[in-house]
């Protein structure tokens, strides 16, 4: 049977900030587009992927949906397309909302198809009789999300409100330095230098033309500096706005100032009254069952909810390559309780598969949902060289594998369905002398197999580890102890 893992797209693809939407009989993913080994966020054009709603294992690429240079504000192609969202407007067409880097505009493109391609339409602006029709900039336009309500009214959500945990520096040039730039770049740089970070998330209603605001934007939920006494303490709004209407209520999903977690707030109205609900997912499982230490190197997060029939899913992303610039989309099923609350979900390797992966055949090591070593902590600072030396997934020469495996490292997958596997084959390389323990827990306290490894090879080689017979749904972990460093490409289950 065809299987799907996390990440749910091919390992060579990097679509973070994923906003899932069902249009017709397919689910579409709208996200930004990183590159393997990228050096900046969102270096590529938008690309849409989709799958049938009755088979979330069957994803296909719909191709490039929108190019950076289609917007006149980026004619020089010196800005990146950051996180977008899409809605079907009252006229039946599909509207793409996006922003460039920290550029103070929200752009709109339109298509007759949810897969695109989209054509530039304009920028969100006031009507001509209010503020001269200027573009909307209040509260920092960033990470737009959009909702077409059941009554046809359209609401736009956005915002960027960093707290002390997350500092962002915008360029500051003197007039002399500005004068050295081409005229068009001078105007763009002045716009960037005029940016002022927001303090809350923002919402504004749009006219049916999908471009013009009906009234002035207003605050929706508080940012990290304004949470005292609100119920959002410790989980104030930072970025990554996402909005859905589920069972008649409005669910606003966002990244808190912790950055690695997606939280939600809920209301009976689309533009006010939101009450903090909790954390839906952390890309390191922080907070799950009281966990304080991450199970995976942390990084920023962005995603959204989608309902397919009676099932609900949360989409999010993880970091690879020891940077925040090569992110991959993941997803997990969500259990909404009868009162409408959403308990935090755990990150897994099986994700959208609908059931545990069979403990048979071969798998890429990179689908691991647990990567830890003694240096993996709850601190997010990719400017720290220590993070480059942590265990992580990397992509080199069109190959994806786990690297920087050293003493105390643990690699894990949740979950497998064991029937008759009795042998585990690992594809490794590197220089390592020590022990590999196969276990049901990351600490190796529930071992089912062990081997001594003496390896000094710059080419991939297979090593075999006998494992105790198991039955049913189980996690699988490998714990490394010893000297040196190894890399890990794939593994395979066998029967004796």
C-alpha positions as CSV (number, residue, x, y, z in Angstrom):
1,X,0.0,0.0,0.0
2,X,1.2,3.5,-0.8
3,X,2.5,5.3,2.4
4,X,3.0,8.9,3.3
5,X,5.3,10.3,5.9
6,X,6.3,13.6,7.5
7,X,7.4,15.7,5.7
8,X,4.4,14.8,3.5
9,X,5.9,16.2,0.3
10,X,9.1,14.8,-1.4
11,X,12.2,15.3,0.7
12,X,13.6,17.6,-2.0
13,X,10.7,20.0,-1.7
14,X,10.5,22.8,0.8
15,X,7.1,24.4,1.2
16,X,6.8,26.0,4.7
17,X,4.1,28.3,6.0
18,X,1.6,25.9,4.6
19,X,-2.1,27.0,4.4
20,X,-4.3,24.0,3.6
21,X,-7.6,24.7,1.8
22,X,-10.2,22.4,0.3
23,X,-11.7,23.5,-3.0
24,X,-13.9,21.0,-4.7
25,X,-12.6,17.5,-4.2
26,X,-9.0,18.4,-3.6
27,X,-6.9,19.9,-0.8
28,X,-4.4,22.6,-1.9
29,X,-1.3,23.8,0.0
30,X,-0.4,27.4,-0.3
31,X,3.0,28.3,1.3
32,X,6.2,30.1,0.8
33,X,9.0,28.3,-1.1
34,X,12.4,27.7,0.5
35,X,15.4,26.0,-1.2
36,X,17.4,23.1,0.0
37,X,20.5,24.7,1.6
38,X,18.9,28.1,1.3
39,X,20.5,31.2,2.7
40,X,17.4,33.3,3.2
41,X,13.7,32.8,3.7
42,X,11.4,32.0,0.8
43,X,13.9,32.3,-2.0
44,X,11.7,30.7,-4.7
45,X,8.5,31.5,-6.5
46,X,5.2,30.2,-5.1
47,X,4.4,26.6,-6.0
48,X,1.1,24.8,-5.3
49,X,0.7,21.1,-4.3
50,X,-2.6,19.3,-4.0
51,X,-4.1,15.9,-3.1
52,X,-7.5,14.3,-3.4
53,X,-9.6,14.8,-0.2
54,X,-10.2,11.0,-0.1
55,X,-6.4,10.2,-0.4
56,X,-4.1,12.4,1.5
57,X,-1.2,10.1,0.5
58,X,-1.4,11.2,-3.2
59,X,0.2,14.7,-3.5
60,X,1.0,16.2,-6.9
61,X,2.8,19.4,-7.9
62,X,0.6,21.9,-9.7
63,X,3.6,23.9,-10.8
64,X,4.6,27.5,-10.2
65,X,1.5,29.5,-9.3
66,X,3.0,33.1,-8.9
67,X,6.4,34.6,-9.6
68,X,8.0,37.3,-7.5
69,X,8.4,39.7,-10.4
70,X,4.7,39.7,-11.3
71,X,4.2,42.4,-8.7
72,X,5.4,45.8,-9.9
73,X,6.7,46.6,-6.5
74,X,9.3,43.8,-7.0
75,X,10.3,44.6,-10.6
76,X,14.0,44.6,-9.5
77,X,13.5,41.1,-8.0
78,X,15.2,42.0,-4.8
79,X,12.6,40.8,-2.4
80,X,11.3,37.4,-1.3
81,X,7.6,36.2,-1.4
82,X,6.8,35.4,2.2
83,X,3.8,33.4,3.6
84,X,0.6,33.7,1.5
85,X,-3.0,32.7,1.8
86,X,-5.8,32.0,-0.6
87,X,-9.6,32.3,-0.5
88,X,-12.4,31.9,-3.0
89,X,-14.1,35.2,-3.3
90,X,-17.8,36.0,-3.6
91,X,-17.4,36.0,-7.4
92,X,-16.1,32.4,-7.4
93,X,-12.5,33.3,-8.4
94,X,-9.5,32.5,-6.2
95,X,-7.6,35.4,-4.6
96,X,-3.9,35.1,-3.4
97,X,-2.8,37.4,-0.6
98,X,1.0,37.8,0.0
99,X,3.7,40.1,1.2
100,X,7.3,40.8,0.3
101,X,10.0,40.5,3.0
102,X,9.3,43.4,5.3
103,X,8.0,45.6,2.5
104,X,4.9,47.5,3.7
105,X,2.3,46.2,1.3
106,X,-0.1,43.3,0.9
107,X,-0.4,42.2,-2.7
108,X,-3.3,40.4,-4.3
109,X,-3.3,38.1,-7.3
110,X,-6.3,36.3,-8.9
111,X,-7.0,33.1,-10.8
112,X,-9.9,31.2,-12.1
113,X,-8.3,28.0,-10.7
114,X,-7.2,27.2,-7.2
115,X,-4.0,25.8,-8.6
116,X,-3.2,29.0,-10.4
117,X,-1.5,30.5,-12.2
118,X,-2.4,33.8,-10.5
119,X,-2.2,37.2,-12.1
120,X,-1.3,40.4,-10.3
121,X,-4.4,42.4,-9.3
122,X,-3.2,45.1,-6.9
123,X,-2.5,46.0,-3.3
124,X,-4.8,46.3,-0.3
125,X,-5.7,49.9,0.0
126,X,-8.1,52.5,1.4
127,X,-10.8,53.9,-0.9
128,X,-9.8,57.1,-2.7
129,X,-11.8,59.4,-0.4
130,X,-10.0,58.1,2.7
131,X,-6.3,58.8,3.1
132,X,-6.1,59.3,-0.7
133,X,-6.5,55.6,-1.3
134,X,-3.1,54.7,0.2
135,X,-2.0,51.1,0.9
136,X,-2.8,49.6,4.2
137,X,0.2,49.6,6.6
138,X,-1.2,49.9,10.1
139,X,0.0,47.3,12.6
140,X,2.7,46.1,10.2
141,X,1.4,44.2,7.1
142,X,2.8,40.7,7.3
143,X,1.7,37.1,6.9
144,X,-1.7,37.8,5.5
145,X,-4.6,35.4,6.1
146,X,-8.0,35.7,4.5
147,X,-11.5,34.4,5.1
148,X,-14.6,34.6,2.9
149,X,-17.4,34.1,5.4
150,X,-20.7,32.2,4.7
151,X,-22.4,35.5,4.1
152,X,-19.9,36.6,1.5
153,X,-18.1,39.1,3.7
154,X,-14.3,39.0,3.4
155,X,-11.9,39.5,6.3
156,X,-8.1,40.0,6.1
157,X,-5.8,39.2,9.0
158,X,-2.2,40.1,9.4
159,X,0.5,41.3,11.8
160,X,4.0,41.0,13.2
161,X,4.6,41.7,16.8
162,X,8.0,40.6,18.1
163,X,8.5,40.4,21.8
164,X,11.8,40.3,23.7
165,X,12.4,36.7,22.8
166,X,12.6,37.5,19.1
167,X,14.5,40.5,17.8
168,X,14.4,41.6,14.2
169,X,16.6,44.3,12.7
170,X,15.5,46.4,9.7
171,X,18.0,48.3,7.6
172,X,19.0,51.8,8.5
173,X,20.9,53.9,6.0
174,X,22.0,57.6,6.0
175,X,20.8,60.0,3.3
176,X,24.3,59.7,1.8
177,X,24.1,55.9,1.6
178,X,20.6,56.1,0.1
179,X,21.8,58.5,-2.6
180,X,24.2,55.8,-3.8
181,X,21.3,53.5,-4.7
182,X,19.2,53.6,-7.9
183,X,16.1,55.8,-7.6
184,X,13.7,52.8,-7.4
185,X,15.7,51.1,-4.7
186,X,15.9,54.4,-2.8
187,X,12.1,54.5,-2.6
188,X,11.9,50.8,-1.6
189,X,14.6,51.3,1.1
190,X,12.8,54.4,2.5
191,X,9.6,52.3,2.7
192,X,11.5,49.6,4.6
193,X,13.1,52.1,7.0
194,X,9.6,53.5,7.7
195,X,8.4,50.1,8.9
196,X,7.3,50.0,12.6
197,X,6.7,46.6,14.1
198,X,3.2,45.9,15.3
199,X,2.0,45.3,18.8
200,X,-1.0,43.0,18.1
201,X,-2.5,41.0,15.3
202,X,-4.8,43.0,13.0
203,X,-8.1,42.4,11.2
204,X,-9.9,44.4,8.5
205,X,-12.9,43.8,6.4
206,X,-12.6,44.1,2.6
207,X,-15.0,45.3,0.0
208,X,-16.3,42.7,-2.6
209,X,-13.5,43.9,-4.9
210,X,-11.1,42.1,-2.6
211,X,-8.8,45.1,-2.7
212,X,-10.4,47.9,-0.8
213,X,-10.8,48.1,3.0
214,X,-14.2,48.9,4.4
215,X,-13.0,50.5,7.6
216,X,-9.8,51.1,9.4
217,X,-7.9,47.9,10.6
218,X,-8.2,47.1,14.3
219,X,-6.4,44.9,16.8
220,X,-7.6,41.3,17.1
221,X,-5.4,39.5,19.8
222,X,-2.6,41.0,21.9
223,X,1.1,40.7,21.1
224,X,3.7,39.6,23.6
225,X,4.0,43.0,25.2
226,X,0.3,43.3,25.9
227,X,-0.8,40.0,27.3
228,X,-1.0,40.8,31.1
229,X,-4.5,39.9,32.3
230,X,-5.8,38.8,28.9
231,X,-5.4,35.0,29.1
232,X,-2.7,35.1,26.5
233,X,0.2,35.3,29.0
234,X,3.2,33.4,27.7
235,X,1.5,32.9,24.3
236,X,1.0,36.4,22.9
237,X,0.7,36.9,19.1
238,X,4.0,37.1,17.2
239,X,3.3,36.2,13.5
240,X,1.8,33.6,11.1
241,X,-1.9,34.5,11.1
242,X,-4.3,31.8,9.9
243,X,-8.1,31.7,10.1
244,X,-10.8,29.0,9.7
245,X,-14.5,28.7,10.4
246,X,-15.2,25.3,12.0
247,X,-18.6,24.2,13.4
248,X,-19.8,27.8,13.3
249,X,-16.9,29.2,15.3
250,X,-13.8,31.2,14.1
251,X,-10.4,29.6,14.9
252,X,-7.5,32.0,14.7
253,X,-4.2,30.1,14.5
254,X,-0.9,32.0,15.0
255,X,2.7,31.6,16.1
256,X,3.3,32.9,19.6
257,X,6.5,34.8,20.6
258,X,8.0,31.4,21.5
259,X,8.1,30.9,17.7
260,X,8.2,27.1,17.7
261,X,4.5,26.7,18.6
262,X,1.2,27.3,16.8
263,X,-1.5,28.5,19.2
264,X,-5.2,29.2,18.6
265,X,-7.9,31.6,19.8
266,X,-11.6,31.1,19.2
267,X,-14.6,33.4,18.8
268,X,-18.2,33.5,17.7
269,X,-17.4,36.5,15.5
270,X,-14.8,36.9,12.7
271,X,-13.3,40.2,13.9
272,X,-13.5,40.4,17.7
273,X,-14.0,38.5,20.9
274,X,-11.2,35.9,20.5
275,X,-10.3,34.0,23.6
276,X,-7.1,32.1,24.0
277,X,-7.5,28.3,23.5
278,X,-4.1,26.7,23.8
279,X,-1.2,25.3,21.8
280,X,-2.1,23.0,18.9
281,X,1.5,22.0,17.9
282,X,5.1,22.7,18.7
283,X,7.7,21.6,16.2
284,X,9.7,20.3,19.2
285,X,6.7,19.0,21.2
286,X,7.4,21.6,23.9
287,X,4.5,21.7,26.3
288,X,3.1,18.4,25.3
289,X,2.3,16.5,28.5
290,X,4.5,19.1,30.3
291,X,7.6,18.6,28.2
292,X,10.2,21.3,28.6
293,X,13.0,19.9,26.4
294,X,12.5,19.7,22.6
295,X,12.4,16.4,20.7
296,X,13.7,18.1,17.6
297,X,15.8,21.2,16.9
298,X,13.4,24.1,17.2
299,X,12.7,26.9,14.7
300,X,9.9,29.2,13.7
301,X,6.5,27.8,12.8
302,X,3.5,28.6,10.6
303,X,0.6,26.6,9.4
304,X,-3.2,26.2,9.5
305,X,-6.1,24.0,10.2
306,X,-8.2,22.2,7.6
307,X,-11.4,20.2,7.9
308,X,-12.0,17.3,5.6
309,X,-15.3,15.6,6.2
310,X,-15.3,14.9,10.0
311,X,-11.5,14.9,10.2
312,X,-9.4,17.9,11.2
313,X,-5.7,18.4,10.5
314,X,-3.0,20.9,11.5
315,X,-0.3,21.8,9.0
316,X,3.1,23.1,10.3
317,X,6.8,23.0,9.3
318,X,10.1,21.8,10.6
319,X,13.7,23.0,10.1
320,X,16.4,21.2,8.2
321,X,20.1,22.0,7.3
322,X,20.7,23.6,10.7
323,X,19.2,26.9,9.5
324,X,15.7,28.4,9.4
325,X,15.9,28.8,5.6
326,X,15.2,25.2,4.4
327,X,11.9,24.3,6.0
328,X,9.6,21.4,5.2
329,X,5.9,21.0,5.6
330,X,4.5,18.5,8.1
331,X,0.9,17.7,9.2
332,X,-0.9,15.8,12.0
333,X,-4.5,14.8,12.7
334,X,-6.2,16.9,15.3
335,X,-8.8,15.7,17.8
336,X,-11.3,18.5,18.6
337,X,-13.2,17.9,21.8
338,X,-17.0,18.3,22.1
339,X,-16.5,21.7,23.7
340,X,-14.6,22.9,20.6
341,X,-11.2,22.9,22.3
342,X,-8.1,21.3,20.7
343,X,-5.6,19.4,22.8
344,X,-1.9,19.7,21.7
345,X,-0.9,17.1,19.2
346,X,2.4,15.3,19.1
347,X,4.7,15.5,16.1
348,X,5.0,12.1,14.3
349,X,6.6,10.5,11.3
350,X,3.3,9.0,10.0
351,X,1.4,12.3,9.9
352,X,-1.3,12.1,7.2
353,X,-0.9,8.4,6.7
354,X,-3.9,7.6,8.8
355,X,-2.3,4.7,10.6
356,X,1.2,3.7,11.8
357,X,3.8,2.9,9.1
358,X,4.3,-0.9,8.6
359,X,7.5,-2.2,10.1
360,X,8.5,-3.7,6.8
361,X,10.5,-2.4,3.8
362,X,12.8,0.6,3.6
363,X,12.4,4.2,4.8
364,X,14.5,7.4,4.6
365,X,16.1,8.2,7.9
366,X,15.0,11.9,7.3
367,X,11.4,11.2,8.3
368,X,12.6,11.1,11.9
369,X,10.4,13.1,14.2
370,X,12.9,12.9,17.1
371,X,16.4,14.3,16.7
372,X,18.3,15.1,19.9
373,X,21.8,15.3,21.3
374,X,23.2,16.9,24.5
375,X,23.4,20.3,22.6
376,X,19.8,20.4,21.4
377,X,18.0,22.9,23.8
378,X,14.9,25.1,23.8
379,X,16.9,28.1,22.5
380,X,16.4,29.2,18.9
381,X,19.5,31.1,17.7
382,X,20.6,30.0,14.2
383,X,23.3,32.6,14.4
384,X,25.0,30.5,17.1
385,X,27.6,28.1,15.5
386,X,26.6,25.5,18.0
387,X,23.4,24.9,16.1
388,X,25.4,24.0,13.0
389,X,27.0,21.2,15.0
390,X,23.7,19.8,16.3
391,X,22.2,16.7,14.9
392,X,20.0,17.7,12.0
393,X,18.5,16.7,8.6
394,X,20.5,18.0,5.6
395,X,20.3,17.8,1.9
396,X,23.4,17.5,-0.2
397,X,23.8,16.4,-3.9
398,X,20.1,15.5,-4.1
399,X,20.3,13.3,-1.0
400,X,18.6,13.8,2.3
401,X,20.1,12.3,5.4
402,X,20.7,12.9,9.1
403,X,24.2,14.4,10.0
404,X,26.2,15.3,13.0
405,X,25.3,12.1,14.9
406,X,27.6,12.0,18.0
407,X,27.8,10.6,21.5
408,X,24.4,10.9,23.2
409,X,22.4,11.4,20.0
410,X,18.9,9.9,19.7
411,X,17.0,9.4,16.4
412,X,13.4,8.3,16.5
413,X,10.2,7.7,14.6
414,X,6.6,7.5,15.7
415,X,4.9,5.1,14.9
416,X,5.4,1.7,13.3
417,X,3.1,-1.3,13.2
418,X,5.3,-4.3,14.1
419,X,4.3,-7.8,12.9
420,X,7.3,-10.0,12.3
421,X,10.4,-7.8,11.8
422,X,13.5,-9.2,13.5
423,X,16.3,-7.4,11.8
424,X,17.1,-3.7,11.3
425,X,19.5,-2.6,8.6
426,X,21.0,0.9,8.8
427,X,22.7,2.8,5.9
428,X,25.5,4.8,7.6
429,X,28.8,6.5,6.9
430,X,31.4,8.5,8.8
431,X,33.9,7.7,11.5
432,X,32.3,6.3,14.6
433,X,33.4,3.9,17.4
434,X,30.8,2.9,19.9
435,X,27.3,1.4,20.5
436,X,24.0,1.7,18.7
437,X,21.0,0.8,20.9
438,X,17.6,0.1,19.4
439,X,14.9,1.0,21.8
440,X,11.3,2.0,22.5
441,X,12.5,5.2,24.2
442,X,15.0,7.9,23.4
443,X,17.1,7.2,26.5
444,X,17.6,3.5,25.5
445,X,16.1,2.2,28.7
446,X,13.7,-0.1,26.8
447,X,16.2,-1.8,24.5
448,X,15.2,-4.3,21.8
449,X,18.6,-4.6,20.1
450,X,22.2,-3.4,20.3
451,X,25.4,-3.6,18.4
452,X,29.0,-2.4,18.6
453,X,30.0,-0.3,15.6
454,X,33.5,0.4,14.4
455,X,33.2,2.4,11.2
456,X,35.6,4.7,9.2
457,X,34.0,5.2,5.8
458,X,33.2,8.1,3.6
459,X,30.8,5.9,1.5
460,X,27.5,4.6,2.6
461,X,27.5,1.1,4.1
462,X,24.9,-1.2,5.6
463,X,25.0,-2.5,9.2
464,X,22.6,-5.1,10.6
465,X,21.1,-5.2,14.1
466,X,19.0,-8.1,15.3
467,X,15.9,-6.8,17.2
468,X,13.5,-8.6,19.5
469,X,10.2,-9.6,18.0
470,X,7.4,-7.0,18.6
471,X,3.7,-6.7,18.0
472,X,1.5,-3.7,17.3
473,X,2.0,0.1,17.3
474,X,5.4,1.1,18.7
475,X,7.9,4.1,18.5
476,X,11.4,3.2,17.4
477,X,14.6,5.0,18.6
478,X,18.3,4.6,17.9
479,X,20.7,5.9,20.6
480,X,24.3,6.4,19.8
481,X,27.1,6.3,22.3
482,X,30.8,6.5,21.6
483,X,33.4,8.6,19.8
484,X,33.4,10.3,16.4
485,X,30.6,11.4,14.1
486,X,28.2,9.5,11.8
487,X,25.6,10.2,9.1
488,X,22.5,8.2,8.5
489,X,20.6,7.9,5.2
490,X,18.0,5.0,5.4
491,X,16.9,2.0,7.3
492,X,15.1,-1.2,6.4
493,X,13.1,-3.9,8.3
494,X,13.7,-7.6,7.6
495,X,12.5,-10.9,8.9
496,X,15.0,-13.7,9.7
